[in-house]
């Protein structure tokens, strides 16, 4: 028995690490390395998109509920946000500009909110 087979012996699929599961399905021919990488990247991109959608959606709901932003105003906000993302190359640039223009520092705000129990 090879070391890999021995390492997997007696383990159920959900007990394997992600690397062990990937190795097993590639080794058994269930999927190619190319397909595995493509599926991983697609899942990663979908996860990132889902996170952004949830964050934007939460912000838009808050702006609607707290300040009465309507559909058109929220659409303009989405377009302006996309413009900022295109024009600033890094998160660091966005954060520096946010502090310069508004005085708000997101990590500091998170700490403030956590400590205030809000």
N, CA, C and O atoms as a GROMACS GRO file, in nm:
protein
  472
    1UNK      N    1   0.086  -0.118   0.000
    1UNK     CA    2   0.000   0.000   0.000
    1UNK      C    3   0.090   0.124   0.000
    1UNK      O    4   0.182   0.134   0.081
    2UNK      N    5   0.062   0.219  -0.092
    2UNK     CA    6   0.142   0.340  -0.099
    2UNK      C    7   0.113   0.428   0.022
    2UNK      O    8   0.014   0.410   0.092
    3UNK      N    9   0.202   0.523   0.043
    3UNK     CA   10   0.183   0.615   0.155
    3UNK      C   11   0.052   0.691   0.145
    3UNK      O   12  -0.017   0.711   0.245
    4UNK      N   13   0.016   0.734   0.021
    4UNK     CA   14  -0.108   0.809   0.004
    4UNK      C   15  -0.229   0.722   0.036
    4UNK      O   16  -0.320   0.765   0.106
    5UNK      N   17  -0.229   0.598  -0.015
    5UNK     CA   18  -0.341   0.510   0.012
    5UNK      C   19  -0.352   0.484   0.161
    5UNK      O   20  -0.461   0.481   0.218
    6UNK      N   21  -0.237   0.466   0.224
    6UNK     CA   22  -0.237   0.441   0.368
    6UNK      C   23  -0.289   0.563   0.444
    6UNK      O   24  -0.363   0.551   0.542
    7UNK      N   25  -0.250   0.680   0.397
    7UNK     CA   26  -0.292   0.803   0.464
    7UNK      C   27  -0.444   0.818   0.459
    7UNK      O   28  -0.504   0.870   0.553
    8UNK      N   29  -0.506   0.775   0.348
    8UNK     CA   30  -0.650   0.787   0.333
    8UNK      C   31  -0.726   0.669   0.394
    8UNK      O   32  -0.848   0.678   0.413
    9UNK      N   33  -0.658   0.561   0.424
    9UNK     CA   34  -0.724   0.439   0.470
    9UNK      C   35  -0.811   0.466   0.592
    9UNK      O   36  -0.767   0.524   0.691
   10UNK      N   37  -0.934   0.422   0.581
   10UNK     CA   38  -1.026   0.434   0.694
   10UNK      C   39  -1.086   0.572   0.712
   10UNK      O   40  -1.167   0.592   0.804
   11UNK      N   41  -1.051   0.667   0.630
   11UNK     CA   42  -1.106   0.802   0.642
   11UNK      C   43  -1.226   0.817   0.550
   11UNK      O   44  -1.223   0.774   0.435
   12UNK      N   45  -1.329   0.877   0.601
   12UNK     CA   46  -1.445   0.912   0.518
   12UNK      C   47  -1.412   1.041   0.444
   12UNK      O   48  -1.329   1.118   0.490
   13UNK      N   49  -1.477   1.065   0.329
   13UNK     CA   50  -1.444   1.186   0.251
   13UNK      C   51  -1.449   1.315   0.332
   13UNK      O   52  -1.365   1.403   0.313
   14UNK      N   53  -1.545   1.328   0.422
   14UNK     CA   54  -1.555   1.454   0.498
   14UNK      C   55  -1.446   1.466   0.604
   14UNK      O   56  -1.428   1.573   0.662
   15UNK      N   57  -1.372   1.359   0.631
   15UNK     CA   58  -1.263   1.363   0.728
   15UNK      C   59  -1.130   1.398   0.663
   15UNK      O   60  -1.032   1.422   0.734
   16UNK      N   61  -1.126   1.402   0.531
   16UNK     CA   62  -1.004   1.436   0.459
   16UNK      C   63  -0.985   1.586   0.454
   16UNK      O   64  -1.082   1.662   0.454
   17UNK      N   65  -0.860   1.630   0.448
   17UNK     CA   66  -0.834   1.772   0.426
   17UNK      C   67  -0.869   1.804   0.282
   17UNK      O   68  -0.888   1.715   0.200
   18UNK      N   69  -0.876   1.934   0.251
   18UNK     CA   70  -0.908   1.973   0.114
   18UNK      C   71  -0.801   1.920   0.018
   18UNK      O   72  -0.833   1.874  -0.091
   19UNK      N   73  -0.674   1.927   0.058
   19UNK     CA   74  -0.567   1.878  -0.028
   19UNK      C   75  -0.578   1.727  -0.049
   19UNK      O   76  -0.555   1.678  -0.160
   20UNK      N   77  -0.613   1.654   0.055
   20UNK     CA   78  -0.629   1.508   0.042
   20UNK      C   79  -0.747   1.474  -0.050
   20UNK      O   80  -0.737   1.382  -0.132
   21UNK      N   81  -0.857   1.549  -0.037
   21UNK     CA   82  -0.973   1.524  -0.124
   21UNK      C   83  -0.937   1.553  -0.270
   21UNK      O   84  -0.970   1.476  -0.360
   22UNK      N   85  -0.866   1.666  -0.292
   22UNK     CA   86  -0.826   1.701  -0.428
   22UNK      C   87  -0.734   1.595  -0.485
   22UNK      O   88  -0.749   1.553  -0.600
   23UNK      N   89  -0.638   1.551  -0.405
   23UNK     CA   90  -0.545   1.448  -0.450
   23UNK      C   91  -0.620   1.319  -0.484
   23UNK      O   92  -0.589   1.254  -0.584
   24UNK      N   93  -0.716   1.283  -0.402
   24UNK     CA   94  -0.791   1.160  -0.425
   24UNK      C   95  -0.871   1.166  -0.556
   24UNK      O   96  -0.869   1.071  -0.634
   25UNK      N   97  -0.942   1.276  -0.580
   25UNK     CA   98  -1.026   1.280  -0.700
   25UNK      C   99  -0.944   1.294  -0.827
   25UNK      O  100  -0.984   1.245  -0.932
   26UNK      N  101  -0.827   1.359  -0.818
   26UNK     CA  102  -0.740   1.367  -0.935
   26UNK      C  103  -0.678   1.230  -0.961
   26UNK      O  104  -0.670   1.186  -1.076
   27UNK      N  105  -0.633   1.164  -0.855
   27UNK     CA  106  -0.568   1.033  -0.868
   27UNK      C  107  -0.663   0.929  -0.925
   27UNK      O  108  -0.621   0.844  -1.003
   28UNK      N  109  -0.789   0.934  -0.886
   28UNK     CA  110  -0.886   0.835  -0.934
   28UNK      C  111  -0.943   0.871  -1.071
   28UNK      O  112  -1.021   0.794  -1.127
   29UNK      N  113  -0.905   0.987  -1.125
   29UNK     CA  114  -0.950   1.024  -1.258
   29UNK      C  115  -1.088   1.086  -1.261
   29UNK      O  116  -1.146   1.104  -1.368
   30UNK      N  117  -1.144   1.120  -1.143
   30UNK     CA  118  -1.277   1.182  -1.140
   30UNK      C  119  -1.275   1.322  -1.197
   30UNK      O  120  -1.377   1.372  -1.246
   31UNK      N  121  -1.158   1.387  -1.191
   31UNK     CA  122  -1.145   1.523  -1.242
   31UNK      C  123  -0.999   1.546  -1.276
   31UNK      O  124  -0.910   1.485  -1.216
   32UNK      N  125  -0.974   1.633  -1.372
   32UNK     CA  126  -0.836   1.666  -1.407
   32UNK      C  127  -0.788   1.782  -1.321
   32UNK      O  128  -0.869   1.855  -1.262
   33UNK      N  129  -0.658   1.799  -1.314
   33UNK     CA  130  -0.601   1.912  -1.239
   33UNK      C  131  -0.653   2.043  -1.297
   33UNK      O  132  -0.686   2.135  -1.223
   34UNK      N  133  -0.659   2.052  -1.429
   34UNK     CA  134  -0.707   2.173  -1.496
   34UNK      C  135  -0.851   2.204  -1.454
   34UNK      O  136  -0.883   2.318  -1.422
   35UNK      N  137  -0.937   2.102  -1.454
   35UNK     CA  138  -1.077   2.121  -1.413
   35UNK      C  139  -1.086   2.158  -1.266
   35UNK      O  140  -1.167   2.242  -1.226
   36UNK      N  141  -1.003   2.094  -1.185
   36UNK     CA  142  -1.002   2.123  -1.041
   36UNK      C  143  -0.966   2.268  -1.016
   36UNK      O  144  -1.032   2.336  -0.937
   37UNK      N  145  -0.863   2.316  -1.084
   37UNK     CA  146  -0.821   2.456  -1.068
   37UNK      C  147  -0.930   2.552  -1.117
   37UNK      O  148  -0.959   2.653  -1.053
   38UNK      N  149  -0.991   2.518  -1.231
   38UNK     CA  150  -1.096   2.604  -1.286
   38UNK      C  151  -1.216   2.610  -1.191
   38UNK      O  152  -1.271   2.718  -1.168
   39UNK      N  153  -1.255   2.497  -1.136
   39UNK     CA  154  -1.367   2.495  -1.042
   39UNK      C  155  -1.334   2.570  -0.914
   39UNK      O  156  -1.419   2.639  -0.859
   40UNK      N  157  -1.210   2.556  -0.868
   40UNK     CA  158  -1.167   2.628  -0.748
   40UNK      C  159  -1.175   2.779  -0.772
   40UNK      O  160  -1.230   2.852  -0.691
   41UNK      N  161  -1.121   2.824  -0.885
   41UNK     CA  162  -1.122   2.967  -0.917
   41UNK      C  163  -1.264   3.020  -0.933
   41UNK      O  164  -1.295   3.131  -0.890
   42UNK      N  165  -1.351   2.940  -0.996
   42UNK     CA  166  -1.490   2.982  -1.012
   42UNK      C  167  -1.557   2.995  -0.876
   42UNK      O  168  -1.630   3.092  -0.852
   43UNK      N  169  -1.534   2.900  -0.788
   43UNK     CA  170  -1.590   2.906  -0.653
   43UNK      C  171  -1.536   3.023  -0.573
   43UNK      O  172  -1.610   3.089  -0.499
   44UNK      N  173  -1.407   3.049  -0.589
   44UNK     CA  174  -1.344   3.161  -0.520
   44UNK      C  175  -1.405   3.294  -0.568
   44UNK      O  176  -1.440   3.379  -0.487
   45UNK      N  177  -1.417   3.309  -0.699
   45UNK     CA  178  -1.475   3.431  -0.756
   45UNK      C  179  -1.620   3.448  -0.714
   45UNK      O  180  -1.664   3.558  -0.682
   46UNK      N  181  -1.696   3.338  -0.715
   46UNK     CA  182  -1.836   3.345  -0.672
   46UNK      C  183  -1.846   3.386  -0.525
   46UNK      O  184  -1.934   3.464  -0.488
   47UNK      N  185  -1.757   3.334  -0.442
   47UNK     CA  186  -1.757   3.368  -0.300
   47UNK      C  187  -1.726   3.515  -0.278
   47UNK      O  188  -1.789   3.581  -0.194
   48UNK      N  189  -1.629   3.567  -0.352
   48UNK     CA  190  -1.594   3.709  -0.340
   48UNK      C  191  -1.712   3.795  -0.386
   48UNK      O  192  -1.747   3.893  -0.319
   49UNK      N  193  -1.772   3.759  -0.498
   49UNK     CA  194  -1.886   3.835  -0.550
   49UNK      C  195  -2.001   3.833  -0.450
   49UNK      O  196  -2.066   3.935  -0.427
   50UNK      N  197  -2.026   3.717  -0.389
   50UNK     CA  198  -2.133   3.706  -0.290
   50UNK      C  199  -2.105   3.798  -0.171
   50UNK      O  200  -2.196   3.863  -0.120
   51UNK      N  201  -1.980   3.803  -0.128
   51UNK     CA  202  -1.943   3.891  -0.016
   51UNK      C  203  -1.965   4.038  -0.049
   51UNK      O  204  -2.020   4.113   0.032
   52UNK      N  205  -1.923   4.079  -0.168
   52UNK     CA  206  -1.946   4.217  -0.210
   52UNK      C  207  -2.095   4.247  -0.219
   52UNK      O  208  -2.140   4.351  -0.172
   53UNK      N  209  -2.171   4.156  -0.278
   53UNK     CA  210  -2.315   4.177  -0.290
   53UNK      C  211  -2.380   4.192  -0.153
   53UNK      O  212  -2.466   4.278  -0.134
   54UNK      N  213  -2.340   4.110  -0.058
   54UNK     CA  214  -2.397   4.118   0.077
   54UNK      C  215  -2.360   4.250   0.143
   54UNK      O  216  -2.444   4.312   0.208
   55UNK      N  217  -2.236   4.294   0.126
   55UNK     CA  218  -2.194   4.422   0.186
   55UNK      C  219  -2.267   4.539   0.123
   55UNK      O  220  -2.319   4.626   0.193
   56UNK      N  221  -2.272   4.542  -0.011
   56UNK     CA  222  -2.343   4.650  -0.079
   56UNK      C  223  -2.492   4.648  -0.046
   56UNK      O  224  -2.552   4.752  -0.022
   57UNK      N  225  -2.549   4.530  -0.045
   57UNK     CA  226  -2.691   4.518  -0.013
   57UNK      C  227  -2.721   4.569   0.127
   57UNK      O  228  -2.820   4.640   0.148
   58UNK      N  229  -2.636   4.534   0.223
   58UNK     CA  230  -2.655   4.581   0.361
   58UNK      C  231  -2.645   4.733   0.370
   58UNK      O  232  -2.726   4.797   0.437
   59UNK      N  233  -2.546   4.788   0.302
   59UNK     CA  234  -2.529   4.934   0.300
   59UNK      C  235  -2.650   5.002   0.238
   59UNK      O  236  -2.698   5.103   0.290
   60UNK      N  237  -2.698   4.948   0.129
   60UNK     CA  238  -2.812   5.010   0.060
   60UNK      C  239  -2.940   5.001   0.143
   60UNK      O  240  -3.018   5.096   0.145
   61UNK      N  241  -2.961   4.890   0.211
   61UNK     CA  242  -3.077   4.878   0.299
   61UNK      C  243  -3.068   4.981   0.411
   61UNK      O  244  -3.167   5.046   0.444
   62UNK      N  245  -2.949   4.995   0.469
   62UNK     CA  246  -2.931   5.092   0.578
   62UNK      C  247  -2.954   5.234   0.527
   62UNK      O  248  -3.020   5.313   0.595
   63UNK      N  249  -2.902   5.267   0.411
   63UNK     CA  250  -2.922   5.400   0.356
   63UNK      C  251  -3.069   5.426   0.324
   63UNK      O  252  -3.118   5.537   0.343
   64UNK      N  253  -3.137   5.325   0.276
   64UNK     CA  254  -3.280   5.338   0.248
   64UNK      C  255  -3.358   5.358   0.379
   64UNK      O  256  -3.441   5.448   0.389
   65UNK      N  257  -3.333   5.273   0.477
   65UNK     CA  258  -3.409   5.278   0.603
   65UNK      C  259  -3.377   5.401   0.687
   65UNK      O  260  -3.468   5.462   0.744
   66UNK      N  261  -3.250   5.437   0.696
   66UNK     CA  262  -3.209   5.547   0.784
   66UNK      C  263  -3.222   5.685   0.720
   66UNK      O  264  -3.252   5.783   0.788
   67UNK      N  265  -3.200   5.694   0.588
   67UNK     CA  266  -3.192   5.824   0.524
   67UNK      C  267  -3.286   5.841   0.406
   67UNK      O  268  -3.285   5.944   0.339
   68UNK      N  269  -3.368   5.739   0.381
   68UNK     CA  270  -3.469   5.750   0.276
   68UNK      C  271  -3.416   5.742   0.134
   68UNK      O  272  -3.483   5.787   0.041
   69UNK      N  273  -3.297   5.686   0.115
   69UNK     CA  274  -3.245   5.673  -0.021
   69UNK      C  275  -3.340   5.586  -0.102
   69UNK      O  276  -3.381   5.479  -0.057
   70UNK      N  277  -3.374   5.633  -0.221
   70UNK     CA  278  -3.462   5.556  -0.310
   70UNK      C  279  -3.382   5.483  -0.416
   70UNK      O  280  -3.258   5.482  -0.415
   71UNK      N  281  -3.454   5.424  -0.506
   71UNK     CA  282  -3.394   5.340  -0.610
   71UNK      C  283  -3.292   5.417  -0.695
   71UNK      O  284  -3.181   5.370  -0.717
   72UNK      N  285  -3.329   5.536  -0.743
   72UNK     CA  286  -3.239   5.612  -0.830
   72UNK      C  287  -3.113   5.657  -0.755
   72UNK      O  288  -3.003   5.650  -0.809
   73UNK      N  289  -3.131   5.702  -0.633
   73UNK     CA  290  -3.018   5.747  -0.554
   73UNK      C  291  -2.923   5.631  -0.523
   73UNK      O  292  -2.801   5.647  -0.528
   74UNK      N  293  -2.980   5.515  -0.492
   74UNK     CA  294  -2.898   5.396  -0.465
   74UNK      C  295  -2.826   5.349  -0.592
   74UNK      O  296  -2.712   5.302  -0.584
   75UNK      N  297  -2.890   5.363  -0.708
   75UNK     CA  298  -2.824   5.328  -0.834
   75UNK      C  299  -2.707   5.421  -0.861
   75UNK      O  300  -2.601   5.377  -0.905
   76UNK      N  301  -2.726   5.552  -0.833
   76UNK     CA  302  -2.614   5.648  -0.849
   76UNK      C  303  -2.501   5.613  -0.753
   76UNK      O  304  -2.384   5.623  -0.788
   77UNK      N  305  -2.536   5.573  -0.631
   77UNK     CA  306  -2.435   5.532  -0.533
   77UNK      C  307  -2.357   5.412  -0.586
   77UNK      O  308  -2.234   5.409  -0.575
   78UNK      N  309  -2.426   5.313  -0.642
   78UNK     CA  310  -2.358   5.194  -0.695
   78UNK      C  311  -2.262   5.234  -0.807
   78UNK      O  312  -2.150   5.182  -0.813
   79UNK      N  313  -2.304   5.323  -0.895
   79UNK     CA  314  -2.218   5.367  -1.005
   79UNK      C  315  -2.097   5.445  -0.952
   79UNK      O  316  -1.985   5.426  -0.999
   80UNK      N  317  -2.120   5.532  -0.855
   80UNK     CA  318  -2.010   5.610  -0.798
   80UNK      C  319  -1.912   5.518  -0.725
   80UNK      O  320  -1.791   5.540  -0.729
   81UNK      N  321  -1.965   5.416  -0.658
   81UNK     CA  322  -1.880   5.321  -0.588
   81UNK      C  323  -1.793   5.245  -0.688
   81UNK      O  324  -1.674   5.226  -0.665
   82UNK      N  325  -1.852   5.201  -0.796
   82UNK     CA  326  -1.776   5.131  -0.900
   82UNK      C  327  -1.667   5.221  -0.957
   82UNK      O  328  -1.556   5.175  -0.985
   83UNK      N  329  -1.698   5.349  -0.973
   83UNK     CA  330  -1.600   5.445  -1.023
   83UNK      C  331  -1.482   5.458  -0.927
   83UNK      O  332  -1.367   5.462  -0.971
   84UNK      N  333  -1.510   5.464  -0.798
   84UNK     CA  334  -1.403   5.471  -0.698
   84UNK      C  335  -1.317   5.345  -0.706
   84UNK      O  336  -1.194   5.354  -0.703
   85UNK      N  337  -1.380   5.230  -0.716
   85UNK     CA  338  -1.305   5.105  -0.722
   85UNK      C  339  -1.216   5.099  -0.845
   85UNK      O  340  -1.106   5.044  -0.839
   86UNK      N  341  -1.261   5.155  -0.955
   86UNK     CA  342  -1.182   5.155  -1.078
   86UNK      C  343  -1.065   5.252  -1.067
   86UNK      O  344  -0.955   5.223  -1.116
   87UNK      N  345  -1.088   5.368  -1.005
   87UNK     CA  346  -0.986   5.473  -1.001
   87UNK      C  347  -0.881   5.455  -0.892
   87UNK      O  348  -0.772   5.513  -0.903
   88UNK      N  349  -0.910   5.377  -0.789
   88UNK     CA  350  -0.812   5.352  -0.684
   88UNK      C  351  -0.764   5.209  -0.699
   88UNK      O  352  -0.845   5.116  -0.707
   89UNK      N  353  -0.634   5.192  -0.704
   89UNK     CA  354  -0.579   5.061  -0.736
   89UNK      C  355  -0.575   4.965  -0.618
   89UNK      O  356  -0.583   4.844  -0.637
   90UNK      N  357  -0.563   5.017  -0.498
   90UNK     CA  358  -0.550   4.928  -0.382
   90UNK      C  359  -0.646   4.969  -0.271
   90UNK      O  360  -0.695   5.082  -0.268
   91UNK      N  361  -0.673   4.877  -0.182
   91UNK     CA  362  -0.755   4.908  -0.064
   91UNK      C  363  -0.688   5.016   0.018
   91UNK      O  364  -0.756   5.102   0.075
   92UNK      N  365  -0.556   5.014   0.025
   92UNK     CA  366  -0.484   5.115   0.103
   92UNK      C  367  -0.512   5.255   0.049
   92UNK      O  368  -0.529   5.349   0.127
   93UNK      N  369  -0.516   5.268  -0.083
   93UNK     CA  370  -0.548   5.399  -0.143
   93UNK      C  371  -0.690   5.442  -0.108
   93UNK      O  372  -0.715   5.559  -0.080
   94UNK      N  373  -0.783   5.347  -0.111
   94UNK     CA  374  -0.922   5.378  -0.076
   94UNK      C  375  -0.929   5.425   0.069
   94UNK      O  376  -0.991   5.526   0.099
   95UNK      N  377  -0.865   5.350   0.160
   95UNK     CA  378  -0.869   5.386   0.302
   95UNK      C  379  -0.805   5.522   0.327
   95UNK      O  380  -0.859   5.602   0.403
   96UNK      N  381  -0.690   5.548   0.263
   96UNK     CA  382  -0.624   5.678   0.282
   96UNK      C  383  -0.713   5.792   0.233
   96UNK      O  384  -0.722   5.896   0.298
   97UNK      N  385  -0.778   5.773   0.119
   97UNK     CA  386  -0.866   5.876   0.065
   97UNK      C  387  -0.988   5.896   0.155
   97UNK      O  388  -1.033   6.009   0.176
   98UNK      N  389  -1.042   5.786   0.208
   98UNK     CA  390  -1.156   5.794   0.300
   98UNK      C  391  -1.121   5.877   0.422
   98UNK      O  392  -1.198   5.964   0.463
   99UNK      N  393  -1.005   5.851   0.480
   99UNK     CA  394  -0.962   5.928   0.598
   99UNK      C  395  -0.939   6.075   0.561
   99UNK      O  396  -0.979   6.165   0.635
  100UNK      N  397  -0.876   6.098   0.446
  100UNK     CA  398  -0.847   6.236   0.404
  100UNK      C  399  -0.974   6.316   0.379
  100UNK      O  400  -0.982   6.433   0.416
  101UNK      N  401  -1.075   6.253   0.316
  101UNK     CA  402  -1.196   6.326   0.279
  101UNK      C  403  -1.300   6.333   0.389
  101UNK      O  404  -1.373   6.431   0.399
  102UNK      N  405  -1.308   6.229   0.475
  102UNK     CA  406  -1.417   6.224   0.572
  102UNK      C  407  -1.370   6.219   0.717
  102UNK      O  408  -1.449   6.246   0.808
  103UNK      N  409  -1.244   6.185   0.738
  103UNK     CA  410  -1.197   6.166   0.875
  103UNK      C  411  -1.233   6.030   0.932
  103UNK      O  412  -1.197   5.999   1.045
  104UNK      N  413  -1.305   5.947   0.854
  104UNK     CA  414  -1.343   5.814   0.900
  104UNK      C  415  -1.233   5.714   0.866
  104UNK      O  416  -1.181   5.712   0.754
  105UNK      N  417  -1.201   5.631   0.963
  105UNK     CA  418  -1.104   5.524   0.941
  105UNK      C  419  -1.176   5.394   0.973
  105UNK      O  420  -1.212   5.369   1.088
  106UNK      N  421  -1.197   5.309   0.871
  106UNK     CA  422  -1.279   5.190   0.890
  106UNK      C  423  -1.232   5.099   1.003
  106UNK      O  424  -1.314   5.060   1.085
  107UNK      N  425  -1.103   5.064   1.012
  107UNK     CA  426  -1.062   4.979   1.125
  107UNK      C  427  -1.092   5.046   1.260
  107UNK      O  428  -1.133   4.978   1.354
  108UNK      N  429  -1.070   5.177   1.270
  108UNK     CA  430  -1.099   5.248   1.394
  108UNK      C  431  -1.249   5.250   1.420
  108UNK      O  432  -1.292   5.235   1.534
  109UNK      N  433  -1.329   5.268   1.315
  109UNK     CA  434  -1.475   5.267   1.331
  109UNK      C  435  -1.522   5.131   1.379
  109UNK      O  436  -1.610   5.123   1.465
  110UNK      N  437  -1.465   5.022   1.325
  110UNK     CA  438  -1.504   4.888   1.370
  110UNK      C  439  -1.473   4.871   1.518
  110UNK      O  440  -1.554   4.815   1.592
  111UNK      N  441  -1.356   4.919   1.561
  111UNK     CA  442  -1.318   4.909   1.702
  111UNK      C  443  -1.414   4.991   1.787
  111UNK      O  444  -1.456   4.946   1.894
  112UNK      N  445  -1.448   5.112   1.742
  112UNK     CA  446  -1.540   5.199   1.815
  112UNK      C  447  -1.676   5.132   1.830
  112UNK      O  448  -1.733   5.130   1.940
  113UNK      N  449  -1.728   5.077   1.721
  113UNK     CA  450  -1.858   5.011   1.725
  113UNK      C  451  -1.856   4.890   1.817
  113UNK      O  452  -1.948   4.869   1.895
  114UNK      N  453  -1.748   4.810   1.807
  114UNK     CA  454  -1.736   4.692   1.894
  114UNK      C  455  -1.731   4.733   2.041
  114UNK      O  456  -1.798   4.672   2.125
  115UNK      N  457  -1.654   4.836   2.072
  115UNK     CA  458  -1.641   4.879   2.212
  115UNK      C  459  -1.765   4.948   2.264
  115UNK      O  460  -1.793   4.943   2.384
  116UNK      N  461  -1.840   5.012   2.175
  116UNK     CA  462  -1.960   5.083   2.218
  116UNK      C  463  -2.077   4.987   2.233
  116UNK      O  464  -2.182   5.024   2.286
  117UNK      N  465  -2.060   4.866   2.186
  117UNK     CA  466  -2.169   4.768   2.196
  117UNK      C  467  -2.282   4.797   2.100
  117UNK      O  468  -2.396   4.756   2.123
  118UNK      N  469  -2.253   4.868   1.992
  118UNK     CA  470  -2.356   4.902   1.892
  118UNK      C  471  -2.381   4.787   1.799
  118UNK      O  472  -2.464   4.798   1.709
   0.00000   0.00000   0.00000
